[in-house]
Amino acid sequence: MEARLAGAKAGVEARRAVRRWRRREWRGPRCRQRGLGPIEVKSLDGVPPRPGSVAGPAELLALFRRVPREHRRDSIAAVGEFAVRGVDESWLTWARPGQQPTREDWTVWVMMAGRGFGKTRAGAEWVSQKARETPDASIALVAATPEEARRVMIEGRSGIMACARSGAERRGMRWEPGIGQLTFASGAKAFVYSGAHGESLRGPEHHFAWCDELAKWRQAQTAWDNLILGLRAGERPQAVVTTTPRAIPALKAVLAIGGVEKTGGATRDNPHLAPGFVETVERLHGGTRLGRQELLGELIEDVLGSLWPRDLIERSRVAPVTGRGDIARVVIGVDPPASADGDECGIVVCGLREDGIGLVMADLSEGGLSPERWGRRVAAAAETWSADRIVAEDNQGGEMVESVLRGGVRAGIRRVHASLGKARRAEPVAACFERGEAKFAGAFPKLEDQLTGLISGGGYEGAGSPDRADAMVWAMKELLLRPAPQPQVRRL
């Protein structure tokens, strides 16, 4: 992640250098040539190019990024004003991965990303380019409400009007909010529609469509169906959906379309956000359902009949625990894998507060661990948390499980043998969460995903095996559903 951010920041610095050079250094005649085709590079960073070599805006920006900062202005000046203008004005040089489709043969492109990722800018740039290329185009702009279409998609700081490449292009636009129509300098027209009035899209025919925040539309399915049925003008009609994810049926149906192009990203991917903003929101919401949805751009679904619905998990969340503090007992649940190449080894640390509330305190599960490695991991956790007991399932390995753990831990070890399915034996523990007798001390995304897949009555919907969830269940059953052990002298 840090390397990706460093690369993005280097690109931002190079693009800013291009803009500074254009504002302050160029004094020659303005180039009248139209279009931004390949640019011949005569000299760059003192190294002459191969004979006949050419570079477009994206290639030039990549070259500028590699030039040391102190030599960057000279290198930019060497390629000439027309080439620099191409770099500055081309969206392809500014867009990050996720803000561009990865292929051309798509009809629907869904950009599902966190807040502040740059979805609006990408959608506005795409619409603007289609308007330049297709002067007779009819374009649908669909938002949750007409007011949001105006305020975000058209007049916003990242909206269509802000994406005009020149003063002439901006002056050539005619925006008529009273009738919800935007006419581009090329002659193309865009029409505003509301996702709250799906029937308004019945009848109109369009070449292109931009749907913003589809997950917020009040009549999402009706509006989408009518839009797609009218997307039939021109040689290749296309629709772009930019949205923060919410698991509504309409969005899931769009994502299930065969051949749909999907891109996205996280809030953190945008290097242009205010300093400290990302750190603040991640500190507040990192790892929670809200954070994963609104910051990471993940589509988080509830499974029908789940023992741990998402809202139960969120209601059960409390502040993380960093030490024993008021924790009366600590138990580590272990669900060993059948082999090092098999499923994850579930290792979950749980504690019982002095007030009788059970806490999930740490998830140390990992895949690809040999018995020696997961044994060391359990031993380290027992030492860190001063564990009172380790509960380990012995279905996979029998006495081998205890022998692996005996070698490195001082806590008591209890072997358990599973006779019921994972979901069945999780039901009493889920009931403890429902009654408020158990909590999550922090956020554990992978564990929580597995818990939501455990179905009341038996069964599991999810990838792989819910080994993290099983380890947590064993530890919580030991803490909440078994009589407390009598005090005894600990082994040294």
C-alpha positions in Angstrom: 0.0 0.0 0.0 2.8 2.5 0.9 4.6 1.8 -2.3 1.5 2.4 -4.3 0.9 5.7 -2.5 4.5 6.8 -3.1 4.1 6.1 -6.8 0.8 8.0 -6.9 2.4 11.0 -5.1 5.4 11.0 -7.6 2.9 11.2 -10.4 1.1 14.1 -8.7 4.4 16.0 -8.3 5.2 15.4 -12.0 1.8 16.7 -13.1 2.0 19.7 -10.9 5.4 20.5 -12.4 3.8 20.4 -15.9 1.1 22.8 -14.8 3.6 25.2 -13.2 5.7 25.2 -16.3 2.7 25.9 -18.5 1.7 28.9 -16.3 5.0 30.5 -15.7 7.6 29.4 -18.3 5.9 29.3 -21.7 6.1 32.5 -23.6 6.0 31.3 -27.2 3.0 31.3 -29.7 0.1 29.1 -28.7 0.0 25.9 -30.7 -3.0 25.9 -33.0 -2.8 22.2 -33.9 -5.9 20.2 -32.7 -6.0 16.8 -31.2 -3.6 15.0 -28.9 -2.0 12.4 -31.1 1.5 10.9 -30.7 4.1 13.6 -29.9 7.6 13.4 -31.3 10.2 13.7 -28.5 13.4 15.5 -29.5 15.2 15.4 -26.2 14.4 14.4 -22.7 16.7 14.4 -19.7 19.7 14.8 -22.0 19.1 11.4 -23.6 18.1 11.5 -27.3 15.4 9.1 -28.2 15.6 6.4 -30.9 15.1 7.7 -34.4 11.4 8.0 -35.2 10.3 7.4 -31.6 7.1 9.0 -30.4 5.3 9.4 -27.1 1.8 10.3 -26.2 0.7 12.1 -23.0 0.8 9.1 -20.8 4.2 8.1 -21.9 5.6 11.6 -21.4 4.2 11.8 -17.9 5.9 8.5 -17.1 9.2 9.9 -18.4 8.8 13.1 -16.3 8.2 11.0 -13.2 11.6 9.4 -13.6 13.5 12.7 -14.0 15.1 14.0 -10.8 13.1 16.9 -9.4 15.9 19.4 -9.9 16.0 18.6 -13.7 12.3 18.2 -14.2 11.6 21.7 -15.5 14.3 21.5 -18.2 13.0 18.1 -19.3 9.5 19.5 -19.6 10.7 22.5 -21.6 12.6 20.2 -24.0 9.5 18.5 -25.4 7.7 21.8 -26.3 4.4 23.5 -25.5 2.2 21.3 -27.5 3.4 18.1 -25.9 3.2 19.7 -22.4 -0.4 20.8 -23.1 -1.2 17.2 -24.2 0.1 15.9 -20.8 -1.7 18.6 -18.9 -5.1 18.2 -20.6 -5.3 14.5 -21.1 -7.3 12.7 -18.5 -5.4 9.5 -19.2 -2.3 11.0 -17.7 -4.1 12.0 -14.5 -6.4 9.0 -14.0 -5.3 6.3 -11.5 -5.9 2.6 -11.8 -9.6 2.1 -11.0 -10.6 5.4 -12.7 -10.2 3.9 -16.2 -11.6 0.7 -17.6 -9.1 -2.1 -18.3 -10.6 -3.0 -21.7 -12.7 -1.4 -24.5 -15.3 -4.0 -25.3 -17.7 -3.3 -22.5 -21.3 -2.1 -22.4 -21.6 -1.5 -18.6 -18.7 -0.3 -16.5 -19.2 -0.3 -12.7 -16.7 1.8 -10.7 -17.4 0.8 -7.1 -15.1 2.6 -4.7 -14.7 4.3 -1.3 -15.7 7.9 -0.7 -13.3 10.4 -2.0 -11.7 7.9 -4.4 -12.4 10.1 -7.5 -15.5 8.4 -8.9 -17.2 11.7 -9.8 -14.2 13.0 -11.7 -13.8 9.8 -13.6 -17.5 9.8 -14.6 -17.5 13.4 -15.6 -14.3 13.0 -17.7 -15.8 10.0 -19.4 -19.0 11.9 -20.3 -17.0 14.9 -21.5 -14.9 12.8 -23.8 -17.9 11.0 -25.2 -19.5 14.5 -25.9 -16.3 15.6 -27.8 -16.2 12.4 -29.8 -20.0 12.2 -30.6 -21.4 15.7 -31.4 -25.0 14.3 -31.9 -24.9 12.2 -28.7 -27.8 12.0 -26.3 -26.5 11.3 -22.8 -28.4 10.3 -19.6 -27.2 11.7 -16.3 -29.0 9.8 -13.5 -28.6 10.6 -9.8 -30.5 9.9 -6.7 -32.3 13.2 -7.1 -32.2 16.1 -9.7 -30.6 18.3 -7.0 -27.7 15.8 -6.6 -27.2 15.6 -10.4 -26.9 19.4 -10.6 -24.8 19.8 -7.5 -22.4 16.9 -8.0 -22.4 15.6 -11.6 -22.7 19.0 -13.4 -21.8 21.9 -11.2 -19.6 20.2 -8.6 -15.8 20.8 -8.3 -15.2 17.4 -10.0 -18.3 17.6 -12.2 -18.7 18.0 -16.0 -18.4 21.8 -16.2 -15.1 21.6 -14.2 -13.7 19.1 -16.7 -13.8 21.5 -19.7 -10.4 21.6 -21.3 -10.4 25.2 -22.3 -12.2 28.5 -21.8 -13.8 28.1 -25.2 -15.1 24.7 -24.4 -16.5 25.9 -21.1 -18.1 29.0 -22.7 -19.6 26.7 -25.3 -21.6 24.8 -22.7 -25.2 25.8 -22.0 -26.6 24.5 -18.8 -30.4 24.9 -18.4 -31.2 23.7 -14.8 -34.9 24.5 -15.3 -35.3 21.8 -17.8 -32.4 19.6 -16.7 -30.5 19.8 -20.0 -26.8 20.4 -20.6 -25.6 21.2 -24.1 -21.9 20.7 -24.8 -19.7 22.9 -27.1 -19.7 20.0 -29.6 -23.5 20.0 -29.8 -24.0 16.8 -27.7 -26.8 17.0 -25.1 -27.0 15.5 -21.6 -30.3 15.1 -19.8 -30.9 14.9 -16.0 -33.0 12.1 -14.5 -33.8 11.0 -11.0 -33.4 7.5 -9.7 -36.4 8.2 -7.4 -38.7 8.4 -10.5 -37.8 5.3 -12.5 -40.7 5.8 -15.0 -39.1 9.1 -16.3 -36.6 6.9 -18.1 -39.2 5.0 -20.0 -39.2 6.2 -23.6 -36.1 8.4 -24.0 -33.3 6.9 -26.1 -29.6 7.5 -25.4 -26.1 6.9 -26.7 -24.4 7.0 -23.3 -25.4 7.1 -19.6 -23.7 8.0 -16.4 -25.3 6.7 -13.3 -24.0 8.2 -10.0 -24.6 6.5 -6.6 -26.9 3.9 -7.9 -27.0 2.3 -4.5 -28.9 5.4 -3.2 -31.7 5.4 -5.9 -35.1 5.0 -4.3 -36.5 3.2 -7.4 -33.2 1.7 -8.4 -34.4 -1.4 -10.2 -37.1 0.4 -12.2 -34.9 3.2 -13.2 -32.0 0.9 -14.2 -34.3 -1.3 -16.3 -35.8 1.6 -18.2 -32.4 3.2 -18.7 -30.9 0.1 -20.2 -33.9 -0.6 -22.5 -33.4 2.9 -23.9 -29.7 2.7 -24.2 -29.8 1.8 -27.9 -28.6 4.8 -30.0 -25.4 4.8 -31.9 -22.9 2.1 -32.8 -21.8 1.3 -29.3 -24.0 2.5 -26.4 -22.4 2.4 -23.0 -23.3 3.1 -19.4 -21.0 4.0 -16.5 -22.0 3.4 -12.9 -20.1 5.2 -10.2 -21.1 4.3 -6.7 -20.2 3.6 -3.1 -21.3 0.0 -2.5 -24.5 -1.0 -0.7 -25.9 -4.5 -1.0 -29.2 -3.6 -2.7 -30.7 -6.0 -5.2 -30.4 -3.6 -8.1 -26.6 -3.1 -7.7 -26.1 -6.8 -7.2 -28.0 -7.4 -10.4 -25.9 -4.9 -12.4 -22.7 -6.6 -11.1 -24.0 -10.0 -12.2 -24.4 -8.8 -15.9 -22.2 -10.9 -18.1 -19.1 -9.0 -19.4 -19.6 -6.1 -17.0 -16.4 -4.1 -16.5 -15.6 -3.7 -12.8 -13.0 -1.3 -11.3 -12.7 0.4 -7.9 -10.4 1.3 -5.0 -10.2 2.7 -1.6 -10.4 6.3 -0.2 -6.7 6.0 0.7 -5.8 5.6 -3.0 -6.4 9.3 -3.7 -3.3 11.3 -2.9 -5.2 14.6 -3.4 -7.2 14.4 -0.2 -6.6 16.8 2.6 -3.7 15.9 4.9 -4.8 13.8 7.9 -8.3 13.1 6.5 -7.6 9.5 5.7 -5.9 8.8 9.0 -8.8 10.3 10.9 -11.6 8.4 9.2 -9.6 5.2 9.3 -9.1 5.7 13.0 -12.8 6.2 13.5 -14.2 3.5 11.1 -11.3 1.2 10.1 -12.3 -2.4 10.0 -16.0 -1.8 10.7 -18.7 -2.6 8.3 -19.2 1.1 7.6 -15.5 1.6 7.0 -15.1 -1.4 4.7 -18.1 -0.2 2.7 -17.5 3.6 2.7 -13.6 3.7 2.8 -12.6 0.4 1.1 -15.4 0.2 -1.4 -16.3 -3.4 -0.4 -19.8 -4.7 -1.1 -20.8 -6.4 2.2 -23.8 -8.6 2.1 -25.9 -10.2 4.8 -26.5 -13.9 4.3 -30.1 -14.9 4.7 -30.5 -16.8 8.1 -27.0 -15.8 9.3 -26.3 -16.4 13.0 -24.3 -13.2 13.0 -26.1 -10.6 10.8 -23.9 -7.5 10.1 -26.0 -5.3 12.3 -25.6 -7.7 15.3 -21.8 -7.5 14.8 -21.9 -3.7 14.7 -24.1 -3.5 17.8 -21.7 -5.8 19.6 -18.5 -3.8 18.9 -16.6 -2.2 21.8 -13.1 -0.6 22.1 -10.1 -2.8 21.5 -8.3 -4.4 24.5 -4.5 -4.0 24.8 -3.8 -6.1 27.9 -5.4 -8.1 30.7 -6.8 -5.1 32.6 -10.2 -6.1 34.0 -10.0 -9.4 32.1 -10.6 -12.2 34.6 -9.9 -15.2 32.3 -8.3 -15.6 28.8 -8.9 -18.6 26.6 -7.3 -19.2 23.1 -9.4 -21.2 20.7 -7.5 -23.3 18.1 -8.9 -25.0 15.0 -5.9 -26.8 13.5 -5.7 -27.4 9.7 -5.6 -30.9 8.2 -2.3 -30.0 6.5 0.0 -27.0 5.9 -1.4 -26.7 2.4 -5.0 -26.9 3.5 -7.3 -24.4 5.3 -6.3 -21.7 7.7 -5.3 -22.5 11.3 -7.9 -20.7 13.4 -6.4 -19.0 16.4 -8.6 -16.6 18.3 -8.0 -15.0 21.7 -11.1 -14.4 23.9 -11.4 -13.0 27.4 -14.0 -12.8 30.1 -14.4 -9.5 31.8 -15.0 -9.2 35.6 -18.6 -8.2 34.8 -19.2 -11.5 33.0 -19.0 -10.2 29.4 -17.1 -12.3 26.9 -14.7 -10.4 24.5 -13.1 -11.4 21.2 -9.7 -9.7 21.7 -7.5 -11.0 18.8 -7.6 -13.0 15.6 -4.2 -14.5 14.9 -5.4 -17.1 12.3 -3.3 -17.7 9.2 -3.1 -20.2 6.3 -0.1 -22.2 5.2 1.3 -22.9 8.6 3.0 -26.1 9.5 2.2 -27.7 12.9 5.5 -26.3 14.3 4.7 -22.7 13.1 1.1 -22.6 14.3 2.2 -24.2 17.6 4.7 -21.3 18.1 2.1 -18.8 17.2 -0.3 -20.2 19.8 2.5 -20.3 22.4 3.4 -16.6 21.7 -0.3 -15.6 22.0 -0.6 -17.5 25.3 2.5 -15.7 26.7 1.4 -12.2 25.4 -2.1 -12.5 26.9 -1.2 -14.6 30.0 -3.7 -17.2 28.8 -5.4 -19.4 31.4 -6.4 -22.1 28.9 -6.1 -23.2 25.3 -9.0 -25.1 23.8 -8.0 -27.0 20.6 -10.1 -29.2 18.4 -8.5 -32.6 17.9 -10.5 -33.9 14.9 -7.5 -33.1 12.7 -4.6 -34.8 14.4 -5.8 -36.2 17.7 -3.0 -36.4 20.2 -0.6 -34.7 17.8 -2.4 -31.4 18.5 -1.7 -31.6 22.2 1.9 -32.7 21.7 2.5 -29.7 19.4 1.1 -27.3 22.0 2.6 -28.9 25.1 6.1 -28.1 23.8 5.8 -24.3 24.1 2.9 -23.3 26.4 2.4 -23.1 30.1 -1.4 -22.6 30.0 -3.8 -25.5 30.6 -4.8 -27.3 27.4 -8.2 -28.9 26.7 -8.8 -31.0 23.7 -12.3 -31.0 22.2 -13.8 -33.3 19.6 -16.4 -31.9 17.2 -19.4 -34.0 16.7 -21.8 -31.4 15.4 -21.3 -29.2 12.3 -19.6 -25.8 12.8 -22.8 -23.8 12.4 -24.7 -26.1 14.8 -22.2 -25.7 17.6 -22.0 -21.9 17.0 -25.7 -21.4 17.7 -25.4 -21.2 21.6 -22.5 -18.7 21.2 -24.5 -16.6 18.7 -27.3 -16.4 21.3 -24.8 -15.0 23.8 -24.1 -12.1 21.4 -27.8 -11.6 20.8 -28.3 -11.2 24.6 -25.4 -8.8 24.9 -23.2 -11.3 26.9 -20.4 -11.3 24.3 -18.7 -8.4 22.3 -16.1 -7.8 19.7 -13.2 -5.7 21.2 -12.2 -4.1 17.9 -12.7 -5.0 14.3 -11.8 -8.4 12.8 -12.9 -8.3 9.1 -12.0 -11.8 8.1 -13.4 -13.4 11.2 -16.6 -11.4 10.9 -17.0 -12.4 7.2 -16.9 -16.1 8.3 -19.3 -15.5 11.1 -21.9 -14.0 8.8 -21.7 -17.1 6.6 -22.8 -19.5 9.4 -26.5 -20.3 8.9 -29.1 -21.0 11.6 -30.0 -24.6 11.5 -26.7 -25.7 9.9 -24.7 -24.8 6.8 -22.1 -22.2 5.7 -22.1 -19.8 2.9 -18.6 -18.5 2.2 -15.2 -19.3 0.7 -13.2 -22.1 2.2 -13.8 -23.3 5.7 -14.9 -21.0 8.7 -11.8 -22.0 10.8 -11.5 -18.6 12.4 -15.1 -18.6 13.4 -14.8 -22.2 14.8 -11.8 -21.2 16.9 -13.7 -18.2 18.3 -16.7 -20.5 19.1 -14.5 -23.0 21.0 -13.0 -20.2 23.1 -16.3 -18.5 23.8 -18.0 -21.8 24.8 -15.2 -22.4 27.3 -15.7 -18.9 28.8 -19.5 -18.5 28.7 -21.1 -22.0 28.5 -18.9 -24.1 30.9 -18.8 -23.8 34.7 -15.8 -21.7 35.8 -12.9 -23.9 36.9 -11.9 -24.0 40.6 -8.8 -22.0 41.5 -5.6 -24.1 41.3 -1.8 -23.6 41.3 -0.5 -22.8 37.8 2.3 -24.9 36.4 5.6 -23.0 36.2 
